[in-house]
Amino acid sequence: MSPENVSPPELPVVWRPQKGRIVAYGFAVAIMLGALLLAIFLPPPFTLADKVAMVVLGGVIAGVLHLLGRCRVEADERGITVVNALRVHRYEWPEVLGVTLGQSEPWAKIDFTDGATIGAMGLQGSEKDRTVRQVQELAALIRRRGEAEETR
């Protein structure tokens, strides 16, 4: 199916990686369980402060993994929200020009009317066919609602 034949999905829609979330949250749970077990079973001379530090360190690592696992792209009637690991970007439809996914790119890139290009970590190239379909759906929405529609 060619990209032009893909119909836009019903709004609101959320695209997020599947494997990346499983890995990030799976490791976060494993690290927290490991930190808790270590804190419980660490023998003397480890003190309570050492055990608390172990759990806090596990929590910090799990927090970083959460930042990676939360990545997504959301589309609604007003525009799109790109949630990356450290930043959240919100754009209205007229500001969105297009979306591309290069052959060896780690994630899709979205172009905007102000000249900015933002990597959308929620559309990960590692998931190949699934991400290609998601990028095509987003491109169809951009053609229907974005600035690109006016320039054709």
N, CA, C and O atoms as a GROMACS GRO file, in nm:
protein
  608
    1MET      N    1   0.085  -0.117   0.000
    1MET     CA    2   0.000   0.000   0.000
    1MET      C    3   0.089   0.124   0.000
    1MET      O    4   0.178   0.136   0.085
    2SER      N    5   0.067   0.214  -0.094
    2SER     CA    6   0.150   0.334  -0.102
    2SER      C    7   0.109   0.432   0.008
    2SER      O    8  -0.005   0.430   0.055
    3PRO      N    9   0.202   0.520   0.048
    3PRO     CA   10   0.173   0.614   0.156
    3PRO      C   11   0.053   0.704   0.128
    3PRO      O   12  -0.018   0.742   0.221
    4GLU      N   13   0.030   0.737   0.002
    4GLU     CA   14  -0.081   0.826  -0.031
    4GLU      C   15  -0.217   0.758  -0.014
    4GLU      O   16  -0.318   0.826   0.000
    5ASN      N   17  -0.218   0.622  -0.014
    5ASN     CA   18  -0.343   0.548  -0.001
    5ASN      C   19  -0.381   0.518   0.144
    5ASN      O   20  -0.487   0.462   0.170
    6VAL      N   21  -0.295   0.554   0.237
    6VAL     CA   22  -0.323   0.528   0.378
    6VAL      C   23  -0.421   0.633   0.427
    6VAL      O   24  -0.400   0.753   0.409
    7SER      N   25  -0.529   0.587   0.489
    7SER     CA   26  -0.627   0.683   0.541
    7SER      C   27  -0.587   0.723   0.682
    7SER      O   28  -0.534   0.642   0.758
    8PRO      N   29  -0.613   0.848   0.718
    8PRO     CA   30  -0.577   0.893   0.852
    8PRO      C   31  -0.661   0.823   0.958
    8PRO      O   32  -0.778   0.795   0.935
    9PRO      N   33  -0.603   0.795   1.074
    9PRO     CA   34  -0.678   0.729   1.181
    9PRO      C   35  -0.774   0.825   1.248
    9PRO      O   36  -0.765   0.947   1.232
   10GLU      N   37  -0.866   0.769   1.324
   10GLU     CA   38  -0.959   0.850   1.403
   10GLU      C   39  -0.882   0.920   1.516
   10GLU      O   40  -0.791   0.862   1.575
   11LEU      N   41  -0.919   1.042   1.543
   11LEU     CA   42  -0.854   1.118   1.650
   11LEU      C   43  -0.935   1.107   1.778
   11LEU      O   44  -1.057   1.094   1.771
   12PRO      N   45  -0.873   1.111   1.892
   12PRO     CA   46  -0.729   1.120   1.917
   12PRO      C   47  -0.662   0.985   1.897
   12PRO      O   48  -0.724   0.880   1.909
   13VAL      N   49  -0.532   0.991   1.866
   13VAL     CA   50  -0.453   0.870   1.846
   13VAL      C   51  -0.317   0.889   1.912
   13VAL      O   52  -0.263   0.999   1.917
   14VAL      N   53  -0.263   0.779   1.963
   14VAL     CA   54  -0.131   0.781   2.027
   14VAL      C   55  -0.046   0.673   1.961
   14VAL      O   56  -0.086   0.557   1.952
   15TRP      N   57   0.073   0.713   1.914
   15TRP     CA   58   0.169   0.617   1.860
   15TRP      C   59   0.284   0.608   1.959
   15TRP      O   60   0.339   0.710   2.001
   16ARG      N   61   0.320   0.488   1.996
   16ARG     CA   62   0.432   0.468   2.087
   16ARG      C   63   0.502   0.338   2.051
   16ARG      O   64   0.440   0.247   1.996
   17PRO      N   65   0.631   0.331   2.083
   17PRO     CA   66   0.703   0.208   2.052
   17PRO      C   67   0.657   0.094   2.142
   17PRO      O   68   0.617   0.116   2.257
   18GLN      N   69   0.662  -0.025   2.091
   18GLN     CA   70   0.620  -0.140   2.169
   18GLN      C   71   0.739  -0.206   2.237
   18GLN      O   72   0.739  -0.225   2.359
   19LYS      N   73   0.840  -0.240   2.161
   19LYS     CA   74   0.955  -0.310   2.217
   19LYS      C   75   1.033  -0.222   2.314
   19LYS      O   76   1.076  -0.268   2.420
   20GLY      N   77   1.050  -0.096   2.280
   20GLY     CA   78   1.123  -0.004   2.366
   20GLY      C   79   1.059   0.012   2.502
   20GLY      O   80   1.128   0.019   2.604
   21ARG      N   81   0.927   0.016   2.505
   21ARG     CA   82   0.856   0.027   2.633
   21ARG      C   83   0.872  -0.099   2.716
   21ARG      O   84   0.894  -0.093   2.837
   22ILE      N   85   0.861  -0.214   2.650
   22ILE     CA   86   0.876  -0.341   2.722
   22ILE      C   87   1.015  -0.351   2.784
   22ILE      O   88   1.029  -0.388   2.900
   23VAL      N   89   1.116  -0.316   2.707
   23VAL     CA   90   1.254  -0.323   2.757
   23VAL      C   91   1.274  -0.222   2.870
   23VAL      O   92   1.328  -0.257   2.976
   24ALA      N   93   1.232  -0.098   2.849
   24ALA     CA   94   1.255   0.007   2.950
   24ALA      C   95   1.185  -0.027   3.081
   24ALA      O   96   1.248  -0.023   3.187
   25TYR      N   97   1.057  -0.059   3.074
   25TYR     CA   98   0.984  -0.085   3.198
   25TYR      C   99   1.020  -0.222   3.258
   25TYR      O  100   1.014  -0.239   3.380
   26GLY      N  101   1.056  -0.318   3.174
   26GLY     CA  102   1.102  -0.447   3.225
   26GLY      C  103   1.230  -0.432   3.306
   26GLY      O  104   1.242  -0.487   3.416
   27PHE      N  105   1.325  -0.358   3.251
   27PHE     CA  106   1.449  -0.334   3.324
   27PHE      C  107   1.426  -0.250   3.449
   27PHE      O  108   1.490  -0.272   3.552
   28ALA      N  109   1.335  -0.153   3.441
   28ALA     CA  110   1.306  -0.069   3.558
   28ALA      C  111   1.253  -0.154   3.673
   28ALA      O  112   1.294  -0.137   3.788
   29VAL      N  113   1.162  -0.246   3.642
   29VAL     CA  114   1.107  -0.334   3.746
   29VAL      C  115   1.217  -0.424   3.801
   29VAL      O  116   1.228  -0.442   3.922
   30ALA      N  117   1.297  -0.482   3.712
   30ALA     CA  118   1.404  -0.572   3.757
   30ALA      C  119   1.505  -0.498   3.845
   30ALA      O  120   1.551  -0.553   3.946
   31ILE      N  121   1.540  -0.377   3.808
   31ILE     CA  122   1.638  -0.301   3.887
   31ILE      C  123   1.580  -0.264   4.023
   31ILE      O  124   1.649  -0.273   4.124
   32MET      N  125   1.454  -0.222   4.025
   32MET     CA  126   1.394  -0.188   4.155
   32MET      C  127   1.382  -0.311   4.245
   32MET      O  128   1.410  -0.302   4.364
   33LEU      N  129   1.341  -0.424   4.188
   33LEU     CA  130   1.334  -0.547   4.268
   33LEU      C  131   1.472  -0.587   4.320
   33LEU      O  132   1.487  -0.625   4.436
   34GLY      N  133   1.571  -0.578   4.233
   34GLY     CA  134   1.707  -0.609   4.274
   34GLY      C  135   1.757  -0.517   4.384
   34GLY      O  136   1.820  -0.562   4.480
   35ALA      N  137   1.728  -0.388   4.371
   35ALA     CA  138   1.772  -0.292   4.473
   35ALA      C  139   1.702  -0.319   4.606
   35ALA      O  140   1.763  -0.312   4.712
   36LEU      N  141   1.573  -0.350   4.600
   36LEU     CA  142   1.500  -0.381   4.723
   36LEU      C  143   1.551  -0.509   4.789
   36LEU      O  144   1.569  -0.513   4.911
   37LEU      N  145   1.575  -0.611   4.710
   37LEU     CA  146   1.627  -0.736   4.764
   37LEU      C  147   1.766  -0.717   4.825
   37LEU      O  148   1.796  -0.771   4.932
   38LEU      N  149   1.849  -0.641   4.757
   38LEU     CA  150   1.981  -0.613   4.812
   38LEU      C  151   1.970  -0.537   4.944
   38LEU      O  152   2.040  -0.567   5.041
   39ALA      N  153   1.880  -0.439   4.948
   39ALA     CA  154   1.863  -0.360   5.070
   39ALA      C  155   1.813  -0.447   5.185
   39ALA      O  156   1.851  -0.426   5.301
   40ILE      N  157   1.730  -0.544   5.153
   40ILE     CA  158   1.676  -0.631   5.259
   40ILE      C  159   1.782  -0.730   5.308
   40ILE      O  160   1.793  -0.754   5.428
   41PHE      N  161   1.859  -0.785   5.217
   41PHE     CA  162   1.948  -0.895   5.253
   41PHE      C  163   2.095  -0.857   5.269
   41PHE      O  164   2.178  -0.945   5.293
   42LEU      N  165   2.130  -0.730   5.256
   42LEU     CA  166   2.270  -0.692   5.276
   42LEU      C  167   2.309  -0.715   5.422
   42LEU      O  168   2.243  -0.666   5.513
   43PRO      N  169   2.416  -0.789   5.443
   43PRO     CA  170   2.456  -0.818   5.582
   43PRO      C  171   2.538  -0.702   5.641
   43PRO      O  172   2.582  -0.613   5.567
   44PRO      N  173   2.558  -0.703   5.770
   44PRO     CA  174   2.648  -0.605   5.829
   44PRO      C  175   2.787  -0.624   5.767
   44PRO      O  176   2.822  -0.737   5.734
   45PRO      N  177   2.862  -0.525   5.750
   45PRO     CA  178   2.864  -0.393   5.811
   45PRO      C  179   2.782  -0.289   5.736
   45PRO      O  180   2.795  -0.170   5.765
   46PHE      N  181   2.696  -0.329   5.640
   46PHE     CA  182   2.613  -0.230   5.570
   46PHE      C  183   2.509  -0.175   5.667
   46PHE      O  184   2.444  -0.249   5.741
   47THR      N  185   2.494  -0.043   5.664
   47THR     CA  186   2.403   0.024   5.757
   47THR      C  187   2.271   0.054   5.687
   47THR      O  188   2.254   0.028   5.568
   48LEU      N  189   2.180   0.108   5.763
   48LEU     CA  190   2.051   0.149   5.706
   48LEU      C  191   2.071   0.254   5.597
   48LEU      O  192   2.002   0.251   5.495
   49ALA      N  193   2.164   0.344   5.617
   49ALA     CA  194   2.193   0.447   5.516
   49ALA      C  195   2.239   0.383   5.385
   49ALA      O  196   2.200   0.428   5.277
   50ASP      N  197   2.322   0.278   5.393
   50ASP     CA  198   2.366   0.208   5.273
   50ASP      C  199   2.249   0.143   5.200
   50ASP      O  200   2.240   0.146   5.078
   51LYS      N  201   2.160   0.086   5.278
   51LYS     CA  202   2.044   0.018   5.219
   51LYS      C  203   1.949   0.118   5.154
   51LYS      O  204   1.896   0.093   5.046
   52VAL      N  205   1.927   0.231   5.219
   52VAL     CA  206   1.843   0.336   5.162
   52VAL      C  207   1.907   0.390   5.034
   52VAL      O  208   1.838   0.414   4.935
   53ALA      N  209   2.038   0.409   5.036
   53ALA     CA  210   2.109   0.458   4.917
   53ALA      C  211   2.094   0.360   4.801
   53ALA      O  212   2.081   0.402   4.686
   54MET      N  213   2.095   0.232   4.830
   54MET     CA  214   2.078   0.129   4.726
   54MET      C  215   1.940   0.142   4.661
   54MET      O  216   1.928   0.136   4.538
   55VAL      N  217   1.837   0.159   4.743
   55VAL     CA  218   1.702   0.172   4.689
   55VAL      C  219   1.687   0.303   4.612
   55VAL      O  220   1.623   0.306   4.507
   56VAL      N  221   1.746   0.411   4.662
   56VAL     CA  222   1.739   0.540   4.592
   56VAL      C  223   1.810   0.530   4.457
   56VAL      O  224   1.758   0.579   4.357
   57LEU      N  225   1.926   0.468   4.453
   57LEU     CA  226   1.997   0.450   4.326
   57LEU      C  227   1.912   0.369   4.227
   57LEU      O  228   1.904   0.403   4.110
   58GLY      N  229   1.851   0.262   4.276
   58GLY     CA  230   1.761   0.185   4.190
   58GLY      C  231   1.646   0.270   4.138
   58GLY      O  232   1.607   0.258   4.022
   59GLY      N  233   1.592   0.356   4.224
   59GLY     CA  234   1.484   0.445   4.183
   59GLY      C  235   1.527   0.545   4.079
   59GLY      O  236   1.452   0.574   3.986
   60VAL      N  237   1.648   0.598   4.091
   60VAL     CA  238   1.700   0.693   3.992
   60VAL      C  239   1.716   0.624   3.857
   60VAL      O  240   1.679   0.679   3.753
   61ILE      N  241   1.772   0.505   3.858
   61ILE     CA  242   1.789   0.431   3.732
   61ILE      C  243   1.653   0.397   3.672
   61ILE      O  244   1.635   0.410   3.551
   62ALA      N  245   1.558   0.355   3.754
   62ALA     CA  246   1.423   0.326   3.705
   62ALA      C  247   1.358   0.453   3.649
   62ALA      O  248   1.284   0.446   3.551
   63GLY      N  249   1.385   0.567   3.711
   63GLY     CA  250   1.331   0.694   3.662
   63GLY      C  251   1.384   0.729   3.524
   63GLY      O  252   1.309   0.776   3.438
   64VAL      N  253   1.513   0.707   3.502
   64VAL     CA  254   1.571   0.731   3.370
   64VAL      C  255   1.509   0.637   3.268
   64VAL      O  256   1.479   0.678   3.156
   65LEU      N  257   1.489   0.512   3.304
   65LEU     CA  258   1.425   0.418   3.213
   65LEU      C  259   1.281   0.458   3.184
   65LEU      O  260   1.233   0.437   3.072
   66HIS      N  261   1.212   0.515   3.282
   66HIS     CA  262   1.077   0.566   3.258
   66HIS      C  263   1.078   0.677   3.154
   66HIS      O  264   0.991   0.683   3.067
   67LEU      N  265   1.177   0.766   3.162
   67LEU     CA  266   1.187   0.874   3.064
   67LEU      C  267   1.198   0.818   2.922
   67LEU      O  268   1.143   0.875   2.828
   68LEU      N  269   1.269   0.707   2.908
   68LEU     CA  270   1.281   0.644   2.777
   68LEU      C  271   1.154   0.570   2.738
   68LEU      O  272   1.118   0.566   2.620
   69GLY      N  273   1.086   0.511   2.834
   69GLY     CA  274   0.966   0.433   2.806
   69GLY      C  275   0.843   0.517   2.778
   69GLY      O  276   0.747   0.467   2.718
   70ARG      N  277   0.841   0.642   2.819
   70ARG     CA  278   0.723   0.726   2.802
   70ARG      C  279   0.714   0.793   2.665
   70ARG      O  280   0.614   0.859   2.636
   71CYS      N  281   0.814   0.777   2.581
   71CYS     CA  282   0.818   0.845   2.451
   71CYS      C  283   0.697   0.805   2.367
   71CYS      O  284   0.660   0.688   2.359
   72ARG      N  285   0.636   0.906   2.304
   72ARG     CA  286   0.519   0.882   2.220
   72ARG      C  287   0.489   1.005   2.135
   72ARG      O  288   0.545   1.112   2.156
   73VAL      N  289   0.401   0.986   2.039
   73VAL     CA  290   0.348   1.096   1.958
   73VAL      C  291   0.197   1.087   1.968
   73VAL      O  292   0.138   0.983   1.940
   74GLU      N  293   0.134   1.198   2.008
   74GLU     CA  294  -0.011   1.203   2.022
   74GLU      C  295  -0.067   1.302   1.921
   74GLU      O  296  -0.010   1.408   1.898
   75ALA      N  297  -0.178   1.266   1.860
   75ALA     CA  298  -0.246   1.357   1.768
   75ALA      C  299  -0.390   1.372   1.815
   75ALA      O  300  -0.456   1.274   1.850
   76ASP      N  301  -0.438   1.496   1.814
   76ASP     CA  302  -0.578   1.523   1.847
   76ASP      C  303  -0.633   1.626   1.749
   76ASP      O  304  -0.566   1.659   1.651
   77GLU      N  305  -0.749   1.676   1.774
   77GLU     CA  306  -0.814   1.770   1.682
   77GLU      C  307  -0.734   1.899   1.663
   77GLU      O  308  -0.741   1.960   1.556
   78ARG      N  309  -0.660   1.941   1.763
   78ARG     CA  310  -0.588   2.069   1.757
   78ARG      C  311  -0.447   2.058   1.702
   78ARG      O  312  -0.397   2.155   1.645
   79GLY      N  313  -0.382   1.941   1.718
   79GLY     CA  314  -0.245   1.929   1.671
   79GLY      C  315  -0.178   1.803   1.722
   79GLY      O  316  -0.243   1.703   1.751
   80ILE      N  317  -0.045   1.810   1.732
   80ILE     CA  318   0.030   1.694   1.778
   80ILE      C  319   0.115   1.730   1.900
   80ILE      O  320   0.158   1.844   1.918
   81THR      N  321   0.138   1.630   1.981
   81THR     CA  322   0.227   1.641   2.097
   81THR      C  323   0.334   1.535   2.081
   81THR      O  324   0.304   1.416   2.068
   82VAL      N  325   0.459   1.578   2.082
   82VAL     CA  326   0.572   1.486   2.072
   82VAL      C  327   0.636   1.478   2.210
   82VAL      O  328   0.692   1.575   2.260
   83VAL      N  329   0.626   1.360   2.271
   83VAL     CA  330   0.682   1.338   2.405
   83VAL      C  331   0.812   1.259   2.386
   83VAL      O  332   0.809   1.139   2.355
   84ASN      N  333   0.924   1.326   2.405
   84ASN     CA  334   1.055   1.260   2.399
   84ASN      C  335   1.104   1.239   2.541
   84ASN      O  336   1.034   1.271   2.637
   85ALA      N  337   1.223   1.184   2.555
   85ALA     CA  338   1.274   1.149   2.688
   85ALA      C  339   1.278   1.269   2.782
   85ALA      O  340   1.237   1.258   2.897
   86LEU      N  341   1.327   1.382   2.736
   86LEU     CA  342   1.344   1.496   2.825
   86LEU      C  343   1.252   1.614   2.797
   86LEU      O  344   1.237   1.701   2.882
   87ARG      N  345   1.191   1.619   2.680
   87ARG     CA  346   1.107   1.734   2.647
   87ARG      C  347   0.976   1.692   2.586
   87ARG      O  348   0.963   1.585   2.526
   88VAL      N  349   0.877   1.779   2.604
   88VAL     CA  350   0.746   1.761   2.542
   88VAL      C  351   0.724   1.881   2.451
   88VAL      O  352   0.734   1.995   2.494
   89HIS      N  353   0.693   1.853   2.325
   89HIS     CA  354   0.669   1.959   2.226
   89HIS      C  355   0.523   1.952   2.184
   89HIS      O  356   0.471   1.844   2.156
   90ARG      N  357   0.458   2.067   2.178
   90ARG     CA  358   0.319   2.074   2.134
   90ARG      C  359   0.311   2.166   2.014
   90ARG      O  360   0.361   2.278   2.018
   91TYR      N  361   0.248   2.118   1.904
   91TYR     CA  362   0.233   2.197   1.782
   91TYR      C  363   0.090   2.188   1.732
   91TYR      O  364   0.027   2.082   1.740
   92GLU      N  365   0.040   2.298   1.682
   92GLU     CA  366  -0.092   2.300   1.618
   92GLU      C  367  -0.076   2.248   1.474
   92GLU      O  368   0.034   2.255   1.418
   93TRP      N  369  -0.183   2.197   1.416
   93TRP     CA  370  -0.175   2.138   1.282
   93TRP      C  371  -0.117   2.231   1.176
   93TRP      O  372  -0.036   2.186   1.095
   94PRO      N  373  -0.153   2.359   1.172
   94PRO     CA  374  -0.095   2.445   1.067
   94PRO      C  375   0.057   2.460   1.077
   94PRO      O  376   0.120   2.503   0.980
   95GLU      N  377   0.116   2.427   1.191
   95GLU     CA  378   0.262   2.438   1.208
   95GLU      C  379   0.337   2.315   1.157
   95GLU      O  380   0.459   2.319   1.144
   96VAL      N  381   0.266   2.206   1.128
   96VAL     CA  382   0.330   2.079   1.093
   96VAL      C  383   0.339   2.067   0.941
   96VAL      O  384   0.239   2.080   0.871
   97LEU      N  385   0.461   2.042   0.892
   97LEU     CA  386   0.481   2.028   0.747
   97LEU      C  387   0.484   1.884   0.701
   97LEU      O  388   0.424   1.850   0.599
   98GLY      N  389   0.553   1.798   0.774
   98GLY     CA  390   0.566   1.660   0.728
   98GLY      C  391   0.642   1.574   0.826
   98GLY      O  392   0.695   1.622   0.927
   99VAL      N  393   0.645   1.445   0.795
   99VAL     CA  394   0.715   1.348   0.879
   99VAL      C  395   0.792   1.254   0.786
   99VAL      O  396   0.742   1.214   0.682
  100THR      N  397   0.915   1.220   0.827
  100THR     CA  398   0.998   1.130   0.748
  100THR      C  399   1.061   1.026   0.840
  100THR      O  400   1.083   1.049   0.959
  101LEU      N  401   1.090   0.909   0.782
  101LEU     CA  402   1.160   0.804   0.852
  101LEU      C  403   1.265   0.748   0.758
  101LEU      O  404   1.233   0.673   0.665
  102GLY      N  405   1.390   0.786   0.781
  102GLY     CA  406   1.500   0.740   0.697
  102GLY      C  407   1.530   0.593   0.720
  102GLY      O  408   1.495   0.537   0.823
  103GLN      N  409   1.595   0.532   0.623
  103GLN     CA  410   1.626   0.388   0.627
  103GLN      C  411   1.702   0.348   0.753
  103GLN      O  412   1.667   0.248   0.816
  104SER      N  413   1.802   0.423   0.791
  104SER     CA  414   1.883   0.384   0.906
  104SER      C  415   1.868   0.480   1.024
  104SER      O  416   1.953   0.482   1.113
  105GLU      N  417   1.762   0.559   1.025
  105GLU     CA  418   1.740   0.654   1.133
  105GLU      C  419   1.683   0.583   1.256
  105GLU      O  420   1.605   0.489   1.242
  106PRO      N  421   1.721   0.628   1.375
  106PRO     CA  422   1.669   0.564   1.497
  106PRO      C  423   1.522   0.596   1.523
  106PRO      O  424   1.452   0.517   1.586
  107TRP      N  425   1.475   0.711   1.475
  107TRP     CA  426   1.334   0.747   1.491
  107TRP      C  427   1.294   0.845   1.383
  107TRP      O  428   1.379   0.901   1.313
  108ALA      N  429   1.164   0.866   1.369
  108ALA     CA  430   1.111   0.955   1.267
  108ALA      C  431   1.144   1.099   1.302
  108ALA      O  432   1.171   1.133   1.417
  109LYS      N  433   1.140   1.185   1.199
  109LYS     CA  434   1.162   1.328   1.218
  109LYS      C  435   1.042   1.403   1.166
  109LYS      O  436   0.988   1.370   1.060
  110ILE      N  437   1.000   1.504   1.241
  110ILE     CA  438   0.885   1.584   1.203
  110ILE      C  439   0.933   1.725   1.173
  110ILE      O  440   1.006   1.785   1.253
  111ASP      N  441   0.892   1.778   1.057
  111ASP     CA  442   0.931   1.912   1.013
  111ASP      C  443   0.819   2.012   1.041
  111ASP      O  444   0.701   1.979   1.028
  112PHE      N  445   0.858   2.134   1.079
  112PHE     CA  446   0.762   2.237   1.116
  112PHE      C  447   0.786   2.365   1.035
  112PHE      O  448   0.893   2.386   0.979
  113THR      N  449   0.684   2.449   1.031
  113THR     CA  450   0.690   2.571   0.950
  113THR      C  451   0.796   2.670   0.997
  113THR      O  452   0.841   2.752   0.917
  114ASP      N  453   0.837   2.664   1.122
  114ASP     CA  454   0.940   2.755   1.171
  114ASP      C  455   1.081   2.710   1.135
  114ASP      O  456   1.179   2.771   1.178
  115GLY      N  457   1.092   2.603   1.057
  115GLY     CA  458   1.222   2.551   1.016
  115GLY      C  459   1.277   2.445   1.109
  115GLY      O  460   1.381   2.385   1.079
  116ALA      N  461   1.211   2.421   1.219
  116ALA     CA  462   1.258   2.320   1.315
  116ALA      C  463   1.227   2.180   1.264
  116ALA      O  464   1.127   2.157   1.195
  117THR      N  465   1.314   2.088   1.300
  117THR     CA  466   1.292   1.945   1.277
  117THR      C  467   1.316   1.877   1.411
  117THR      O  468   1.421   1.894   1.472
  118ILE      N  469   1.218   1.800   1.455
  118ILE     CA  470   1.228   1.735   1.585
  118ILE      C  471   1.222   1.584   1.567
  118ILE      O  472   1.137   1.532   1.495
  119GLY      N  473   1.313   1.515   1.633
  119GLY     CA  474   1.309   1.370   1.633
  119GLY      C  475   1.193   1.323   1.720
  119GLY      O  476   1.177   1.370   1.832
  120ALA      N  477   1.114   1.233   1.668
  120ALA     CA  478   1.000   1.179   1.742
  120ALA      C  479   1.038   1.041   1.792
  120ALA      O  480   1.023   0.942   1.721
  121MET      N  481   1.088   1.035   1.916
  121MET     CA  482   1.138   0.909   1.971
  121MET      C  483   1.027   0.806   1.988
  121MET      O  484   1.055   0.687   2.006
  122GLY      N  485   0.903   0.848   1.982
  122GLY     CA  486   0.790   0.757   1.992
  122GLY      C  487   0.765   0.678   1.864
  122GLY      O  488   0.689   0.581   1.865
  123LEU      N  489   0.829   0.718   1.755
  123LEU     CA  490   0.818   0.646   1.628
  123LEU      C  491   0.956   0.589   1.597
  123LEU      O  492   1.032   0.648   1.520
  124GLN      N  493   0.989   0.476   1.657
  124GLN     CA  494   1.123   0.420   1.652
  124GLN      C  495   1.146   0.333   1.530
  124GLN      O  496   1.068   0.242   1.501
  125GLY      N  497   1.253   0.363   1.458
  125GLY     CA  498   1.287   0.291   1.337
  125GLY      C  499   1.318   0.145   1.359
  125GLY      O  500   1.312   0.066   1.265
  126SER      N  501   1.350   0.107   1.482
  126SER     CA  502   1.383  -0.032   1.510
  126SER      C  503   1.264  -0.125   1.498
  126SER      O  504   1.280  -0.247   1.489
  127GLU      N  505   1.143  -0.069   1.497
  127GLU     CA  506   1.023  -0.153   1.486
  127GLU      C  507   0.972  -0.162   1.342
  127GLU      O  508   0.856  -0.199   1.319
  128LYS      N  509   1.055  -0.129   1.250
  128LYS     CA  510   1.038  -0.140   1.106
  128LYS      C  511   0.895  -0.123   1.054
  128LYS      O  512   0.846  -0.010   1.047
  129ASP      N  513   0.828  -0.232   1.018
  129ASP     CA  514   0.698  -0.224   0.952
  129ASP      C  515   0.594  -0.150   1.036
  129ASP      O  516   0.514  -0.073   0.983
  130ARG      N  517   0.595  -0.174   1.164
  130ARG     CA  518   0.499  -0.107   1.252
  130ARG      C  519   0.519   0.044   1.248
  130ARG      O  520   0.422   0.120   1.240
  131THR      N  521   0.644   0.088   1.254
  131THR     CA  522   0.672   0.231   1.252
  131THR      C  523   0.644   0.290   1.115
  131THR      O  524   0.597   0.404   1.107
  132VAL      N  525   0.672   0.218   1.009
  132VAL     CA  526   0.641   0.267   0.874
  132VAL      C  527   0.491   0.294   0.864
  132VAL      O  528   0.450   0.398   0.811
  133ARG      N  529   0.410   0.201   0.914
  133ARG     CA  530   0.264   0.222   0.912
  133ARG      C  531   0.225   0.343   0.995
  133ARG      O  532   0.141   0.422   0.953
  134GLN      N  533   0.284   0.358   1.113
  134GLN     CA  534   0.252   0.471   1.200
  134GLN      C  535   0.292   0.604   1.134
  134GLN      O  536   0.218   0.702   1.143
  135VAL      N  537   0.408   0.607   1.069
  135VAL     CA  538   0.453   0.728   1.001
  135VAL      C  539   0.358   0.760   0.885
  135VAL      O  540   0.327   0.876   0.861
  136GLN      N  541   0.314   0.659   0.814
  136GLN     CA  542   0.219   0.681   0.704
  136GLN      C  543   0.087   0.737   0.757
  136GLN      O  544   0.027   0.825   0.694
  137GLU      N  545   0.040   0.686   0.871
  137GLU     CA  546  -0.083   0.738   0.930
  137GLU      C  547  -0.066   0.884   0.971
  137GLU      O  548  -0.155   0.966   0.947
  138LEU      N  549   0.047   0.916   1.033
  138LEU     CA  550   0.072   1.055   1.073
  138LEU      C  551   0.083   1.145   0.950
  138LEU      O  552   0.032   1.257   0.951
  139ALA      N  553   0.149   1.096   0.845
  139ALA     CA  554   0.160   1.174   0.721
  139ALA      C  555   0.023   1.200   0.660
  139ALA      O  556  -0.003   1.308   0.608
  140ALA      N  557  -0.065   1.102   0.668
  140ALA     CA  558  -0.201   1.120   0.616
  140ALA      C  559  -0.275   1.226   0.697
  140ALA      O  560  -0.349   1.308   0.641
  141LEU      N  561  -0.257   1.226   0.828
  141LEU     CA  562  -0.318   1.330   0.912
  141LEU      C  563  -0.262   1.468   0.878
  141LEU      O  564  -0.336   1.566   0.872
  142ILE      N  565  -0.132   1.474   0.855
  142ILE     CA  566  -0.069   1.603   0.821
  142ILE      C  567  -0.123   1.653   0.687
  142ILE      O  568  -0.150   1.772   0.672
  143ARG      N  569  -0.138   1.562   0.589
  143ARG     CA  570  -0.194   1.603   0.460
  143ARG      C  571  -0.336   1.656   0.476
  143ARG      O  572  -0.375   1.751   0.409
  144ARG      N  573  -0.413   1.595   0.565
  144ARG     CA  574  -0.553   1.635   0.584
  144ARG      C  575  -0.565   1.764   0.666
  144ARG      O  576  -0.650   1.848   0.635
  145ARG      N  577  -0.483   1.780   0.769
  145ARG     CA  578  -0.502   1.888   0.865
  145ARG      C  579  -0.392   1.992   0.869
  145ARG      O  580  -0.415   2.103   0.916
  146GLY      N  581  -0.273   1.959   0.821
  146GLY     CA  582  -0.158   2.047   0.839
  146GLY      C  583  -0.141   2.147   0.728
  146GLY      O  584  -0.224   2.158   0.637
  147GLU      N  585  -0.030   2.220   0.735
  147GLU     CA  586   0.006   2.323   0.638
  147GLU      C  587   0.030   2.262   0.501
  147GLU      O  588   0.007   2.327   0.399
  148ALA      N  589   0.076   2.137   0.497
  148ALA     CA  590   0.107   2.072   0.370
  148ALA      C  591  -0.014   2.066   0.279
  148ALA      O  592   0.001   2.068   0.157
  149GLU      N  593  -0.133   2.060   0.336
  149GLU     CA  594  -0.255   2.054   0.255
  149GLU      C  595  -0.272   2.181   0.172
  149GLU      O  596  -0.318   2.174   0.058
  150GLU      N  597  -0.236   2.296   0.227
  150GLU     CA  598  -0.255   2.424   0.157
  150GLU      C  599  -0.154   2.444   0.045
  150GLU      O  600  -0.180   2.523  -0.046
  151THR      N  601  -0.038   2.375   0.049
  151THR     CA  602   0.066   2.398  -0.050
  151THR      C  603   0.056   2.306  -0.170
  151THR      O  604   0.137   2.318  -0.262
  152ARG      N  605  -0.039   2.214  -0.174
  152ARG     CA  606  -0.048   2.121  -0.287
  152ARG      C  607  -0.104   2.186  -0.409
  152ARG      O  608  -0.118   2.121  -0.513
   0.00000   0.00000   0.00000
